[in-house]
Amino acid sequence: MTEEKEPIKYNRDELNPPDFLNQDFFQKVLQNHENDKALKITKLEIIPGSKPGDHFASIMFKAIIDYTSRGKEVTGRRLVIKTMPVEEGIKRDMLKDSPIFDREIDMYTKVLPEMKRIIESIGDDEEMAAKMIYHSKEPPIIIFEDITKYGYVMHDGLFDFDNTIKIVKKLAKFHAVSFYMNDNKYAHKLDLTQYDTIMTQAMMENFKVFFAGFEYLKEVVDTWPGYEKVSEKLVDLNSKFPARLIEVYKPNPDFNILCHGDFHVKNMMFIKNGDSIEKTMFLDYQISFWGSPAIDLIYVLYAIGDDETRARRGELLSIYHASFCEYLNLLGCLKKPPSLLDLNMDLLKNGAAEILLGICFLPFMAIDFSKMDMDAIVDPTPESMAAMRRMTYADEKIVKILKVVLPELLHKGILY
């Protein structure tokens, strides 16, 4: 009888926190945050901060702290800590020269506070981000309050159309505020166009392990009768795709906003009533950049919404566009927004992002990472990723999805 492996509960590189995350460090952080130099920590526990597959470009921990301050005892205060990988391996090497922490610190110290001020000025109190209480560039650390105390939870799997639309409307607001800010950049003293994409040629080279491997998909597609034309288009994608993907991340001539940039279901938390979303909080602004809204919207179609959502693509884009324009009107934006036709054309022009999300990432959004070999994620060598892709592309649930997605990409002219 074969013994089943126990599902992996935590990422391997989060089992042991770095040495600098100690009691003295957290005591100084809280003393500064609470403006109380006499604050004293009486108990500190650090635990892993995420489940397998929740993220890649950082390691995360939760600190559970008891302390005394101004004669009062505080118990069980929870903080979320994000820092760079410290274990030797490909993951650390891939990220060591990345500007992702500098970018996220900028988002939380400059951009998001200004967004909050703007929306509050028109009577809107919706939160766009969790509260950051500490940041450091060396070593790179960001500490947030733990929003689970307000009832926020992660979500496994993809959402139905109605729940996805709730997320889309908040995304439209986020985009609209950035569009308005850029139209009034001198008044707000913040030029969002300075935030170029971090997806440069060098970064593409570092991360190509995640979007290479079309030959493994082709092996599977070759076994599907009627998919010969799809198979033909997969032959040259490994060589053509990186250059096409770089173009996607450049600003376009007509319609640009501040993209979240990594807008998938694991980069947000929710307050839910049963299966229905009541509130959404966006997380992880590490690769936010000035560019086409098509990028975030393609993420919605493949990394947030389910099969029904993709089937109702036109309706979703129409709702997004109406919400975007409505919020611009509330803000009093004088610049005319692009049309719905412009938006639809922009998604077609940025079709390489659909290949990235629909072929490379979607299968990984639909699998249970706790049952996978997490060494392939923590230390993603070409060999381990190849094995994972072969297994993923052979999964019955993934095959069902890809048999719909691949012909759609072919018929739109995106597979070329």
N, C-alpha and C positions, 0 to 999 in steps of 0.2 A: 504494500500500500504506500503510495507516494504522499509524503507529508507536504501540505500546502504551506507556502511561505506566509508569514504574518504580514499584512499590509503595512507599508512604510508610513509612519505618522508624520515624520518631520524630514526636512532636507538635511542631508548629512553634514553640510558645512554650517548648520545652525545649532548643532548639538553642543558645541563648546564656544562660548563667547570670547572675543579677543580680550587680552589681559587688561587693556585700558578701560574696559567697561567694568569698573570696580566701584566699591562704596564711596571712595574719595571723589571719584569723578561725578557720580550721581548726586552726591551731597553738594558739590559746587554748583551743579546745574540747577538744583532746586533752590539753593540759597539765592542764586541770582534771579531765578524766575519768580520766587516769592518775596524777593527783596528783604531777606532775613538772614543775616550773616550768622545768627545763632542756631539756625535750623540744623537738626541733627537726625541722621538716619539711624533707626534702631533695628531695622531688618530689611534685607535686600534679597530678592530671588530673581534670577534671570532664566527665562525659558525660551525655547524656539518660538519664532514669531509667525511662522506660516506653514502651510501644508505643501507637500510635494507638488510641483507644477504651478504654484501660485505666481511665481516670478522668477526672473533670472539675473537681472542686472544689479543685484545687491544681495546682502544677507540681512535678515531681520530677526529681531529679538523683542521680547516683552519683559519689561522690568516691573516687578510687583514690590512696592516700597511702603514700609511703615516709617513714620518720622514724627518728630515733635517740632512745633513752630509756634512761637508766641504763646506758650503755655497750653497749647492744644495738641492732642494726639491725632494723627491722621493714619488710618490703616488701609492697606490694600490699594494704594494709588497705583494705577497702571499707566505705563508709558510704552510707546512703540518706538524702537530704535532701528534705524536703517543705516548700514555702513557698507563698505566695500568688502568683497571676499578677501579673506586672509590666508586660506589654505592654498598651498602651492598647487598649480594645475592650470589647465587651459582657460578655465573660467576667469581666474584672476588675471592671467596674461592678456586675455581679450579686453578686459575692462580697465587695465591699469592706466592707460593714456586717454581714456574716454572722458569727455567733459560733462557726463551726465549729472554728477553731483553739483557742479557749479551751476548747471542749467536749472536744476530743481531748486537750489537755494535762491536763485534769482526769481524763479516763479513765486516762491513762498514769501520772499521778503519785499518784492517790488510789484510784480504783476497782479497776483491774486489779491493782495490788500487793496490795490487801486480798483480792481473789479468790484470788490466788496463795497468800497466807498461809493462807487457809481450806482450800483443797483439799490443800495440803501437810500440814496438820494431821491429815488422815485418810489420809495415805500416798499421795496422788495427785500425781505429778510432771509431769502433762501441762501444756504451756505454752499459755496463752491469747493471748499477744501477743509480738511481737518486742521485744527490749530497746531501750528508748529511752536514748540517752546524752547528749542535750542538748535543751533547749527554750527558746524565747524568744517573748514575746508581741509585742515591738516591736523589729525587724521580726518578723513571725510565722514562726517556723522550728521544725521538729521534725527531729531527726536520730536515725536508728535504725541498729543494726548490720545489715549485709547478710546475711540468712539464707540466701542462695543458697550460702554456704560450707558449710552443713549439708546441702545437697542439695535445698533447696526450689526449686520452679519454679512459674511461672504455668501456667494451663491455658486453652487456647482451646476454645470450644464448651461444650456442656452435657454433664452426666454421665448415665450410665445409673442405674437404680434402686439397684443394690447399692452403687455408690460414693456416690450421694446420701445413702443411709441412714447411711453413715459420718460424713458432714458433719452430718446431722440429730442424731445421737447426741451429737456435741460441742456443737452448739447447745443441746440439751436440758440439758447440763451447765452451760453458761454461764447459761442462764435460771434453772436450779434454784439455782445459787449466789446469784444476785441476789435470788431469791424468799426464800431463807434469810436473806440479809443484811438485807433489809428487815424481816423478822419479828424480827430481833435488832438493829435499827438502833442502839439505845442502847449495846449492848455493843461494836458495831463503830464507833461514833461517825461513822457515815456514812449519811445519809438519801438514798437513791436517788430518792425521789419529787421531790427538788428539780430533777431533770434533766427539765424540760419539753421538749417537742418544739420544734425550731427552725422547724418548718413552720407559721409564722404566716401571716396574711393577706398581710403585706408580702413574705414569702419566696415565697409562692405566686405573687404578682404577678411577682416577679423571674424565677421559674423556669417560668412558664406556657408558655414557648416549647417546653418539653420534653413537656408533656402536653396541649397544644392540638392542633388540626388533625384533629379527627374527621371534618371534611367531606371530607378527602382519602381517608380510609378508606372513607367512604360512596360516593365516586365508584367505587371498586374493587368494593365489595360489590354495588352496583347492577348490575354485569355478571354476577353469579353467580345463576343460576336457583335458586329455592327459598330465598333468603335475604332475602325481602322484609320479614319481621318484624324481622330484625336491622337492616336498613337504616332502618326507621322509628324504631327506638330510638336510632340514632346522630344523628338530626337535632338534638336538644336537648342533647346531652352537653356541648358546649363551654360552654354557659351554666350547666348544673347541676353539672357535675363538680367544679369547684374547691371549692365549699362542702361537698360531700359528702366530699371528700378531707380537708379540715381536720378534720372530725369523727373520721375514722379515727385521727388522731394524738393524740387526747385519751385519757387513761386511762379505762378502763371501770370499772363499779362492783365487779366481782368478781375479775377475773383479770388482774393486771399483773406484769410483770417488766421488767428492763432490756433493751430491744431494742437490737440492734446498729444497726438502722435503715436500713442500706444494704447488705443481705446478699446480694450477688450474687457470681458466680464470679470476677470480677476483683478482688474485695476479700478474697481469700484466696490462699495459696500452699500447695503440696503436695510431700510426698516420695512418689514413686510407684515401684512395682515393676511395670514394664510399664504396663499400663492401670489397674492397681489402686492406689487410694490407701492409703498406709501411715500418713501423718501429715498433719494439716491445721493451718495457722496462719491465724487471722483477722487481717485488716488493717483500717485505716481506720475508726476509731471516732469520726469527725467529727460524726455526727448521732445518736449513741446517745441514747436517751430512755426515760423510764418510761412504759410503755404495754402494750398487748395483745401477746402472743406471736404473734397472727395476722399481724402485719406481717412479721416475719421468716419465718414459715412460708409465706406467700404468695410471698415472694421465692424460697424454696426451690423452689416449684412452677413458677415461671416464669423464674427467672434462674440456676438451678443445675441442676435436673433436666430430663430430656428428655421426649419424648412419653409413653414408658412410665411415667415417674415420675408425670406428671399423671394418667394412667389408673389408677394405683394409689394415688391420693390418700388414701383411707380407711385403707389399710394403713400408709402413711407416717405419718399423724397418730397412729395407734395406737402405732406404734413410738416416735415422739417422746414421747407421753404416758407410756408405760411407762418410758422412760429418764429422763424428768423426775422421776417419782415415785420411782424406784429411787434416784436420786442424792439426793433430799431425805431419804430414809430413811438413807442413808450419812452425811449431815450431821447427822442427829438433829433434823431440823426438826419442831417440834410442831404447826405450822399445817397443817391439812388442805388438800391441793391441790385445785383444781377438777377436775371429772370430765372424762372423754373427751367426753361429750355437751356439757358446757360449752364445751370447746375447739372442737368442730365448729360449735356455734352462734355462737361468737365469730368464726370465719372468715366465716360467712354475713353477720353483722352488719357486718363490715368489708369488704364486697364492693367498695367503691370502690377499695380497694387492688388487687383483682384486675383492675379496669379499667386502673389505672395500669400494673401489671406485664404483664398479658396482652395489652393492646392497644398501650399507649404504649412500653413498654420491651422486651418480648419480641422484637419484630422486630430491635431493635438488638443483642440478645444473639446473634442467629443470623446476622449478616452479617460479612463480612471488612472491617474498618475500613481496612486498609491499601490497599484499592482504592476507598475512598470519598473524596469531597472533604472533607478534614479542616478546611477553613475553616468548614464548617457546624457543626463541633463546637467548634473553638477560639474562633470568633467567631459564635455561633449566632443570626443574625438570623432574623426570621420568614420572610423570603424563602428563605434558604438551607435552613432546616429544612423548609419546605414542599416544596422540590425534593427533599430527601432522603427525606421521607415518601412522596412520590409514587413515587419509585424503589423504596423499600423495600417498600411495599405491593403493588407489581407483581411483586416477585421470586417466582419459582415456589415456592421453599422456604418463604417466608414465607406465601404464599397457602395452602399445604397446612396449615400450623400454624393459621392464623387460621380456616380453614374448620371446624376442630374446636373451637377455643377460643370463638369467638363464639356458637355455639348453646348451648354449656354455660353461658356467662354469662347468656344470654337465659333459659334454662330454670330457672336458679336464682333468677331475679327480680332479678339484679344490674344488668342493663341496663334502666334506667328513667329 
